[in-house]
Every structure is written in structure tokens, then in C-alpha cells.
Amino acid sequence: MPMFCLDSPRIDRNARRAIAGLGLILLLAACSGTSEPPYVERPVEDLYNNAMDAVAAGEWEAAAYGFDEVERQHPYSVWATKAQLMAAYAYYQNNKYVEAISACERFLQLHPGNKDAAYAYYLIAVSYYEQITDVGRDQKITQQALNALEEVVRRYPTSEYARDARLKIDLTRNHLAGKEMTIGRYYLRQGQYIAAINRFKTVIEKFQTTMHVPEALHRLAEAYMSLGVIDEAQNVAAVLGYNYPGSEWYVDTYTLVTGQEVPTASKPAEKKSWLGRAWNSIF
């Protein structure tokens, strides 16, 4: 059916006035004659069970609303405590991470000694963790995820949540190191060697267990060579060779610093090569 509006050319001026006047009368009548519906309290068991049914059906928005309603209507019941954490879980499942974190923090403020506190801390951590974006973006969320994951391990080191948190900590630290490397490479390409050195040192000093360390050492040696600080470049190359002797980054670094290929049993290093002597003394 075609829809009409007051601006339609099929309705003349008098008709427009009549419709507008009728609308105003109906609006005034509605404002003066209606009121909010009375509050109706429902049994706590019904509210909670209905919310759990929504969870089973994967209806996360309805579940979160239902659990919140349990707390609103029965704030002092034992079900309210359970509902607070279940609401946080429903928000998390619905990818509403801000609401999930807020609900967990409120739960912990009200019930710091609750037996489910470990799960609340863990849910906060994974809510941050699942918001981590690529290394080209701001890493505030990544740092918040790392802090929250470390809090889980610190508070509950033997829990099942701590085991998973430790795995996520490694991935999160690797992500933060990757961000530092991205910035360091940019500075290196721009010829801003001091700024690049600072970034690569951060990776080496703060993220020693990540996959980015061998490259960070190579880039650090590259920056020192560009500045003409040969001794520092040699020291970095020696550290790289000692810790990552089979790494392709060491092969590139050795060639960069010495102008030679990495020595092998069939092709020993020249005696005049400082780095070659360091290699032989280590291996």
C-alpha cells in the first residue's frame, strides 16, 4: 500500500491542517491520560530460570537482561550474586566487552571473597584480550589485557584460569613486541637511528621471550653500523650469535658487521675478524 505524508502533493492544504490538528489532540490526550505501568515483582526463580533458558538458546541479549532483572528485583537474594556474574558472561558472549568488564568489576567490588572471583578476574582479562587489534593500531587495549592476565596469574597461580592466562600472556607480549618492532623499523627507514635503537632495546629488554628478539638484535646492529659505532654493532652480533646461532638474523648480522659469510667447519673465519674469534670461542 502506498504511504502518504503531510508533504504529499495528493493531500490539499485543508486536509493537511486537519491531520495535523488531529495529531496534536491525540498527543495531548496521550500525555495527560497515560502513566507508567505499575511495577510487578516476579519470583526470583522464574527470572533466573528464564535467563538460563536464554543462555541455553544462545540468546545473549535476553539472557543479560534477565540476569540484570534478577538483581534489580531481588538485590539481596543469593540468586542476585550468581546473576551478576552470569550477566557478565552473557555480555561477553554477545561481544559487549565493556559491559562484561563493568559487570565483573562490580561483582568483585561487592563480593571480593566469593568463590567465583577467580572467574571474574579471568573474564575481565579475556574481554580485554579479545579486543586486541593488529600491531598497526594503538596498543592500549593490549596492555590492559596483559595487566589483567598477569593479575589472574598473580592471584590464582594454580587455577585452571591461570594456565590459560599464561598462554595468552605469551601471545600478548609478542603482540606488544611486534608493535615496538613496527615503530623501530619505521625509524630505521627514516634514518632516525637513535629512536630506532631505543625501540629495539625495549624489545630486547622487556620482551626477551618473544619471537621478535632475534630480529631486534639484528636491527640494533644495523642501526649501530649506520651510525658508525662498530664496536657496539659487534657486541650485538656476538650476543645474537650466542643466543640464536642458527637464526637467519645472525647470518645476516654477521655478514653486515664483518663483510664475510658465517664461518663453518670447512670455511673457518679469518684470524683478523673479531667477530669470527668470538664465534669460535663460543662454539
C-alpha positions as CSV (number, residue, x, y, z in Angstrom):
1,M,0.0,0.0,0.0
2,P,1.4,3.5,-0.9
3,M,2.4,5.6,2.1
4,F,1.5,9.2,2.4
5,C,2.9,12.1,4.4
6,L,1.8,15.6,5.1
7,D,4.1,16.9,2.3
8,S,2.5,14.6,-0.3
9,P,1.0,16.6,-3.3
10,R,-2.1,14.3,-3.1
11,I,-3.3,16.0,0.1
12,D,-4.6,19.5,-0.1
13,R,-3.9,22.3,2.4
14,N,-7.2,21.9,4.4
15,A,-6.5,18.2,4.7
16,R,-3.0,18.8,6.0
17,R,-4.4,21.2,8.6
18,A,-7.0,18.7,9.7
19,I,-4.5,15.8,10.0
20,A,-2.0,18.0,11.9
21,G,-4.7,19.1,14.3
22,L,-5.9,15.6,15.0
23,G,-2.3,14.5,15.7
24,L,-1.9,17.3,18.2
25,I,-5.1,16.3,20.0
26,L,-4.1,12.7,20.2
27,L,-0.7,13.6,21.6
28,L,-2.1,15.8,24.3
29,A,-4.6,13.2,25.3
30,A,-1.9,10.6,25.5
31,C,0.3,12.8,27.7
32,S,-2.4,13.6,30.1
33,G,-4.2,10.3,30.3
34,T,-1.4,7.7,30.5
35,S,1.1,6.8,33.2
36,E,3.9,4.2,33.6
37,P,2.7,0.7,34.2
38,P,2.9,-0.4,37.8
39,Y,5.9,-2.4,38.9
40,V,5.2,-6.1,39.1
41,E,7.7,-8.2,41.0
42,R,8.3,-11.7,39.7
43,P,9.6,-14.7,41.7
44,V,13.3,-14.8,41.6
45,E,13.3,-18.4,40.5
46,D,11.3,-17.6,37.4
47,L,13.5,-14.7,36.5
48,Y,16.7,-16.7,36.9
49,N,15.4,-19.8,35.1
50,N,14.1,-17.8,32.2
51,A,17.6,-16.1,31.9
52,M,19.2,-19.5,32.0
53,D,16.9,-20.7,29.2
54,A,18.0,-17.8,27.2
55,V,21.6,-18.8,27.8
56,A,20.9,-22.3,26.6
57,A,19.2,-20.9,23.4
58,G,22.2,-18.6,22.8
59,E,20.0,-15.5,23.2
60,W,22.7,-13.5,24.9
61,E,21.0,-10.1,25.0
62,A,17.8,-11.6,26.5
63,A,20.0,-13.5,29.0
64,A,21.9,-10.4,30.1
65,Y,18.7,-8.5,30.6
66,G,17.1,-11.4,32.5
67,F,20.1,-11.7,34.9
68,D,20.2,-7.9,35.4
69,E,16.5,-8.1,36.2
70,V,17.2,-10.7,38.9
71,E,19.5,-8.2,40.7
72,R,17.1,-5.3,40.2
73,Q,14.1,-7.1,41.6
74,H,15.8,-9.3,44.3
75,P,19.1,-7.5,45.1
76,Y,19.6,-9.3,48.5
77,S,18.9,-12.8,47.4
78,V,21.6,-15.4,46.8
79,W,20.4,-15.6,43.2
80,A,21.4,-11.9,42.7
81,T,25.1,-12.8,43.3
82,K,25.0,-15.5,40.8
83,A,23.1,-13.4,38.3
84,Q,25.7,-10.6,38.4
85,L,28.4,-13.0,37.1
86,M,26.1,-14.7,34.7
87,A,25.1,-11.3,33.3
88,A,28.8,-10.5,32.7
89,Y,29.1,-13.9,30.9
90,A,26.1,-13.1,28.7
91,Y,27.6,-9.7,27.8
92,Y,30.9,-11.4,26.9
93,Q,29.3,-13.9,24.7
94,N,27.4,-11.1,23.0
95,N,30.8,-9.3,22.3
96,K,29.8,-6.5,24.6
97,Y,33.1,-6.4,26.3
98,V,32.8,-3.0,28.0
99,E,29.6,-4.2,29.7
100,A,31.2,-7.5,30.6
101,I,34.2,-5.9,32.2
102,S,32.0,-3.4,34.1
103,A,29.7,-6.2,35.4
104,C,32.8,-8.3,36.6
105,E,34.4,-5.3,38.3
106,R,31.1,-4.6,40.1
107,F,30.8,-8.2,41.2
108,L,34.4,-8.1,42.6
109,Q,33.7,-4.9,44.5
110,L,30.6,-6.4,46.1
111,H,31.9,-9.9,46.6
112,P,35.8,-9.8,46.7
113,G,36.0,-13.1,48.6
114,N,33.5,-15.0,46.5
115,K,34.5,-18.5,45.3
116,D,33.9,-17.4,41.7
117,A,36.1,-14.3,42.0
118,A,38.9,-16.1,40.0
119,Y,36.5,-16.5,37.1
120,A,35.5,-12.8,37.3
121,Y,39.2,-11.8,37.0
122,Y,39.6,-14.2,34.2
123,L,36.5,-12.9,32.3
124,I,37.9,-9.3,32.6
125,A,41.2,-10.5,31.1
126,V,39.7,-12.4,28.2
127,S,37.3,-9.5,27.5
128,Y,40.4,-7.2,27.0
129,Y,42.3,-9.9,25.2
130,E,39.6,-10.5,22.5
131,Q,39.7,-6.8,21.7
132,I,43.4,-6.8,20.7
133,T,43.8,-5.4,17.2
134,D,46.7,-5.5,14.7
135,V,50.0,-4.0,15.6
136,G,49.4,-1.0,13.4
137,R,46.9,0.4,15.9
138,D,47.2,1.8,19.4
139,Q,48.1,-0.9,21.9
140,K,46.3,0.4,25.0
141,I,43.9,-2.5,25.0
142,T,46.8,-4.9,24.5
143,Q,48.5,-3.5,27.6
144,Q,45.2,-3.7,29.6
145,A,44.9,-7.3,28.5
146,L,48.4,-8.1,29.7
147,N,47.9,-6.4,33.0
148,A,44.6,-8.3,33.6
149,L,46.1,-11.7,32.5
150,E,49.0,-11.2,34.9
151,E,46.6,-10.3,37.7
152,V,44.9,-13.7,37.2
153,V,48.2,-15.5,37.4
154,R,49.3,-13.5,40.4
155,R,46.1,-14.0,42.4
156,Y,45.3,-17.6,41.4
157,P,48.6,-19.2,40.2
158,T,47.4,-22.8,40.5
159,S,43.9,-22.3,39.0
160,E,42.8,-23.5,35.6
161,Y,42.3,-19.9,34.6
162,A,46.0,-19.2,35.3
163,R,47.1,-21.9,33.0
164,D,45.2,-20.4,30.1
165,A,46.2,-16.9,31.1
166,R,49.9,-17.8,30.9
167,L,49.4,-18.9,27.3
168,K,47.6,-15.7,26.5
169,I,50.3,-13.6,28.2
170,D,52.9,-15.0,25.8
171,L,50.8,-14.1,22.8
172,T,50.0,-10.6,24.3
173,R,53.7,-9.9,25.0
174,N,54.6,-11.0,21.5
175,H,51.9,-8.6,20.1
176,L,53.4,-5.7,22.1
177,A,56.9,-6.5,21.0
178,G,55.6,-6.6,17.4
179,K,54.3,-3.0,17.8
180,E,57.7,-1.9,19.1
181,M,59.3,-3.5,16.1
182,T,57.0,-1.9,13.6
183,I,57.8,1.6,15.0
184,G,61.6,0.7,15.2
185,R,61.7,-0.3,11.6
186,Y,59.9,2.9,10.6
187,Y,62.5,5.0,12.4
188,L,65.3,2.9,10.9
189,R,64.0,3.5,7.3
190,Q,63.7,7.2,8.1
191,G,67.3,7.4,9.3
192,Q,66.3,8.2,12.8
193,Y,68.7,5.8,14.3
194,I,68.7,6.8,18.0
195,A,64.9,6.5,18.1
196,A,65.1,3.1,16.3
197,I,67.8,1.9,18.8
198,N,65.5,2.8,21.7
199,R,62.7,0.7,20.3
200,F,64.8,-2.3,19.5
201,K,66.3,-2.1,23.0
202,T,62.8,-2.1,24.5
203,V,62.0,-5.4,22.7
204,I,65.3,-7.0,23.9
205,E,65.0,-5.8,27.5
206,K,61.2,-6.1,28.1
207,F,60.1,-8.9,25.8
208,Q,63.0,-11.3,25.9
209,T,60.9,-14.4,25.5
210,T,59.2,-13.3,22.3
211,M,59.9,-14.3,18.7
212,H,60.9,-10.7,17.8
213,V,64.2,-10.7,19.8
214,P,66.5,-12.1,17.0
215,E,65.3,-9.5,14.5
216,A,65.5,-6.8,17.2
217,L,69.2,-7.7,17.7
218,H,69.8,-7.6,14.0
219,R,68.1,-4.3,13.6
220,L,70.0,-2.9,16.5
221,A,73.3,-3.9,14.9
222,E,72.1,-2.4,11.7
223,A,71.4,0.9,13.4
224,Y,74.8,1.0,15.1
225,M,76.6,0.3,11.8
226,S,74.7,3.1,10.2
227,L,75.9,5.4,13.0
228,G,79.5,4.1,12.6
229,V,79.5,2.6,16.1
230,I,81.3,-0.6,15.0
231,D,82.2,-1.9,18.5
232,E,78.5,-1.8,19.6
233,A,77.4,-3.5,16.4
234,Q,80.0,-6.3,17.0
235,N,78.8,-6.7,20.6
236,V,75.2,-7.1,19.5
237,A,76.2,-9.5,16.8
238,A,78.1,-11.6,19.3
239,V,75.0,-11.7,21.6
240,L,72.9,-12.7,18.7
241,G,75.3,-15.5,17.6
242,Y,75.5,-16.8,21.2
243,N,71.7,-17.0,21.8
244,Y,70.5,-17.7,18.2
245,P,73.3,-19.3,16.4
246,G,71.1,-21.0,13.8
247,S,69.0,-17.9,13.1
248,E,68.8,-16.3,9.7
249,W,69.1,-13.0,11.5
250,Y,72.5,-14.0,12.8
251,V,73.7,-14.9,9.3
252,D,72.6,-11.5,8.0
253,T,74.1,-9.7,11.0
254,Y,77.5,-11.5,10.7
255,T,77.7,-10.5,7.1
256,L,76.6,-7.0,7.8
257,V,79.2,-6.5,10.6
258,T,82.2,-8.4,9.1
259,G,81.5,-8.4,5.4
260,Q,82.1,-12.1,5.4
261,E,79.9,-15.2,5.4
262,V,79.3,-17.0,8.7
263,P,82.2,-19.4,9.3
264,T,81.7,-23.1,9.0
265,A,83.9,-26.1,9.8
266,S,85.0,-26.2,6.2
267,K,85.4,-22.5,5.9
268,P,86.8,-21.1,9.2
269,A,86.7,-17.4,10.0
270,E,89.7,-15.2,9.2
271,K,92.0,-14.6,12.1
272,K,91.7,-10.9,11.9
273,S,87.9,-11.0,12.3
274,W,87.0,-10.0,15.9
275,L,83.5,-11.5,15.4
276,G,85.0,-14.6,13.9
277,R,87.1,-15.1,17.0
278,A,84.1,-14.6,19.2
279,W,82.2,-17.2,17.1
280,N,85.0,-19.7,17.5
281,S,85.4,-19.1,21.2
282,I,81.6,-19.7,21.8
283,F,81.2,-22.7,19.6
